């Protein structure tokens, strides 16, 4: 289960990087390089911007929740796992 969660986290990270790079910051953006101007013509600038912004927030929330779930799963519950002492 931990492997599946880790793969899902990696996938969300890649999608989040793409969503952030597509956004159009105040000084311009990379969106025109990756065909963002065609998306602006199809959907309109305001609609595509709203969609990308909402998608970014949903991906951030999903990433945070999955990281917390993975940490709980690996740690063995909310009680916290005990750190084993090393014998010398």
C-alpha positions, 0 to 999 in steps of 0.5 A: 500500500505504501508503494501505491501511495508513493507512486500516486504522490509522484504522479500528483507531483508531476501534474502539479509541476505541469499545472504551475508551469502552464500558469501565466504569471504577471510577467508572462509565462511558459504557457505559450511555449506549450500551446497555451495560446491555442487553449486561450483561443478555444476556452477563452483566457479567463476560463482556462486561467480559472481551470488551471488555478483550481486544478493547481489548488486541488492537486496541492490539497491532494498532495498534502492529504496523501503525504499525511496518509503515507506518513501515518501508514509508514509510522504505523498509526497516530500513536507514533512508532517507537524508535528502536534502540541500537544495541552495542 
